[in-house]
Amino acid sequence: MVEPSDRPASAAQRLGAPDSYGVSTLEPSLRPPTTQPSGGRQVPLRVQLLDDTQEVFQISQRSPGKLLFDLVANHLNLVEGDYFGLEYQDHRKMTVRPKNTILRFVVKFFPPDHTQLMEELTRYLFALQIKHDLACGRLICNDTSAALMVSHIIQSEIGDFDETQSWQHLLHNKYLPDQDALRDKITDCHRKHVGQTPAESDYQLLEIARRLEMFGIRQHPAKDREGTKLSLAVAHTGVLVFQGYTRINAFNWSKIRKLSFKRKRFLIKLRSDPQQSNHHDTLEFSMASRDCCKVFWKVCVEHHAFFRLFEEPKPKPKPVLFTRGSSFRFSGRTQKQIIDYVKDSEFKKIPFERKHSKIMSGLTSSFRSQVTTEVHGPGSPDLPTTTPSPKPPVSPDDGVVTGQTALTVAAAGVVPPVVPLTTELCVSTSPVDPLPSPLTSPLLMEAGYVRTDDEDEARRKKFPTDKAYFLAKELLTTERTYLKDLHVVTTSFQEAVGKEEVLPENVRNLLAANYEPLLKFHQGFLREVEQRLAQWEGRSNAHIKGDYQRVGDILLKNIQGLKQLTVQLQKHPECLVELERACRSSCRLEAVCGDFELQKACYLPLNVFLLRPLHRLLHYKLLLERLCKHYPPTHQDFRDSRAALADISEMVLQLQGTMMKMENFQKLLELRKDLTGIDNLAIPGREFIRLGCLSKLSGKGLQQRMFFLFSDCLVYTSRGMTKANQFKVHGQLPLYGMTVRESEDEWGVPHSFTLFGQRQPVVVAASSAAEMERWLEDIRMAVDLAEQTSDPQSDLLSSSLADKLQDEGIGEQESEEELAGSHSSLERPGHRGNTTVHVCWHRNTSVSMVDFSSPLYGANLSLWNATYLTYLLIFSLSLFDFKNSNGWQKLWVVFTSFSLFFYKSHLDDYPLASLPLLGYSVTVPAEAENIHKDYVFKLHFKSHVYYFRSESEYAFERWMEVIRSATYSASRTLTASRKDLY
């Protein structure tokens, strides 16, 4: 027995977790396994692993079997150990999991989607299980699928095809019972895998296997009431009935009311179905013995809890006098808990050995090679310059950050477990190491200079402290950003379409006539504001006399000048509509526009830039309202400020109705790019209300779905396999006649509610009580609106998809053709992959049209002196430790569209990085955090923490205000005005 002090460091210790004698996958709140009981004879137990090696573990006779499993998982450095188990086969050839003695380490739970497995090691072990199942004839499939799977196994083991080596390898290794007959087909498939790494081979193997009917099936012999020989099995969907290798029936968990056994009879009690006259609510099967029944019943209990519950079921109190029935219950984490745990944690990846592989493997050969050093511009995280073969999608992680620069992923720091950002940062498309945020990359370290405390103090003493000065400075900084946005339309876009000569002349003239006069006007406006601020700060002696500590006079003069451009402002909606119409009629123009949106300067969707002048009016109105509140009526600048406010209010009132309609139209156009299977989303009368993640209860259990709520229908989708990871529509629920009911008690699923409509009811669950409240409020409001509409809207879905979705169940299936074609046929050109939809998907949250609209009043708050200090809690030791240095960086920061965009200065043409804020919380650092600086606020999401510092109290309050508008810490204050918007 190895003494404790001589034991090698455990996986948990190497990952920096608290001491635990078992697997490193335990929740921090759970009690770690106890050490081996003292006393009792130490016995060696031999465990056969999935790579056919055997390990001997010394364990006390008094130890429970769980301790042995923990030792095995710890030996493998396995993070997602809950998918596995230990088993042996007794003399009756019945596979069981006894309490004390275990021989084989196997996969216990087979998830419906292998992309839910976050670790490369886990996928490798699953691939080994499939290899075993193929070899023993348990995984039955046709010859084509069998040959293709074996070819991926061989690619993983020996690498690229070599005729002599491949034939020799097949002669000496048995992968299929009838392998000789398929040898030619296997080698033909192997030829096509050149360049495929072992990790990619595992992914492809799992992709094929998961679609097979016998994937993960373990049959238990039984008979029906008539004595016909059958076999029962359990999967993530429910209980299955087989006759031979043909599935003849399936009972989804949602239809099962109770599972039980009496002696050797296994009973399935179903929920009543009044629509079926011959419905039997209890089904009975007989098995070989009571032990066989009990074993299968336990397997069913575990599968139901693992796939259907959000968290481990609580133990029932023990009866005082006597017990009745089995007290067995599932113990361990559910699949949802595993996924959340891995997403919320940042593990140091530990290389592992592929026993049968003759090529370099482990983490060094993972999907990191996909990361390119070419920049795609903010908002295109998963689009490498050279498109690789289809890879597993990026898995959700903590911080969605984007940046732009020719950097490797290690230096730039993307977020592979969530929406990557773009430091021109193209991210790896597989769940590998969570990398640091771009905000800590050397790129941004070099962008701004380090400021000392002496500099800060000098600046504070030098500049004015009047609030009017800071309002004027906000006007200056936001005007600089606004002018840059106008250049995107008038210069950058015009150059892009001019090279290709694809923009119709009428549209080109329309854009020029209505945006270039605005550009010229705002260039003069900005010069006046810059000169006034220089005089206010004492940096200019151009005018020796005069009171220049005011800004109302400049605003009045220029807003009166802006009123002369009202005709051009009124034409901006027409510009948006005509450009969209031209794109629909010309695929070439649509492609050019898509490519332009991927350029660095176009850091937002192009349509947003077209509406910027209308947004700007709202910001002028906000600044003037604050200026008028600040000045006393006797102040010399008060009269000019009041007059300017009256003029801008008149303009806003005149354009507000058009502005709201165009905001909705622009959002529908943007969503259309994120969705596949939609004929025409942006039709007159349809309004967007909310989008976000909900878990939908189906035959497969709780499945993450992205829901889109419109004024006439509710659409649910899943993330597709296109290059931009667009969302594929699964179904549409008309709102007319829909009712909603909370149903947590009925289904036992937290935060769940049921939608009753024209088709069968749909049960969904939100991520929190607050999220459920938002959805219920908006759905009920939308239903009320639909009831008031006499003309129901047309069907959203494309005609081909609508035909497929006539039956609700069909919409949840993925056909071979859909999967094969999803890589190209569903793709739209040039669409960024980190839109708000993707952020909501990865952060499991939602956002409404009111939330989109409210930040307009604080949008584009650019702050030249915004500074920040950032570190990651888990990886802080491996990054720059700014807390103990003067590492505050001076950067230009723009807030817009729920994101912060970071520039070296206002002169930069494009942002260096960006940070989407949905899901983040904003707070003030606690005393224990030892920041010891004024005007510091903290942004945090899971393990990602950023500190930001502004130079004045006014700037601090404005940053807190606008950032709260992008998070949910203050979003419910908007509820009162929600119905007014629609």
Buried (B, 14 or more C-beta within 10 A) or exposed (E): EEEEEEEEEBBBBBBEBEEBBBBBBBEEEEEBBEEBEEEEEEEEBEBBBBBEEEBEBEBBEEBBBBBBBBBBBBBBBBBBBBBBBBBEEEEEEBBBBEEBEBBBBBBBBBBBBBBBBBBBBBBBBBBBBBBBBBBEEBBBBEEEBBBBBBBBBBBBBBBBBEEEBBEEBBEEBEBBEEBEEBBEBBBEBBEEBEEBBBBBBBBBBBBBBBEBBBBBBBBBBBBBEEEEEBBBBBBBBBBBBBEEBEBEEBBBBBBBEEBBBEEBBBBBBBEEEEEEEEEEEEBBBBBBEEBBBBBBBBBBBBBBBBBBBBEBBEEEEEEEEEEEEEEEBBEBBBBBBBBBBBBEBBBEBBEBEBEBBEBEBBBEBBBBBBBBBEBBBBBBBBBBEEEBEBBBBBBBBBBBBBBBBBBEBEBBBBBBBBBBBBBBBBBBBBBBBBBBBBBBBEBBBEBBEBBEEEBBEEEEEEBBEBBBBBBBBBBBBBBBBBBBBBBBBBBBBBEBBEEEEBBBEEBBEBBEEBBBBBBEBBEEBBEBBBBBBBBBBEEBEEEEEEEBBBBBBBBBBBBEEBBEBEEBBBBBBEBBBBBBEBBEEBEEBBBBBBBBBBBBBBBBBBBBBBBBBBBBBBBBBBBBBBBBEBBEEEBEBBBBBBBBBEBBBEBBEBBEEBBBEBBBBBBBBBBBBBBBBBBEBBEEEBBBBBBBBBBBBBBBBBBBBBBBBBBBBBBBBBBBBBBBBBBBBBBBBBBBEBEBEEBBEEBEBBBBBBBBBEBEBBBBBBBEEBBBBBBBBBBBBBBEBBEEEEEEBEBBBBEEBBEBBEEBEEBBEBEEEBBEEBBEEBBBBBBBBBBBBBBBBBBBBBBBBBBBBBBBBBBBBBBBBBBBBBBBEBBBEEBBEBBEEEBBBBBBBBBBBBBBBBBBEBEBEBBBBBBBBBBBBBEEBEEEEEBEEEBBBBBBBBBBBBBBBBBBEBBBBBBBBBBBBBBBBBBEEBEEEBEEBB
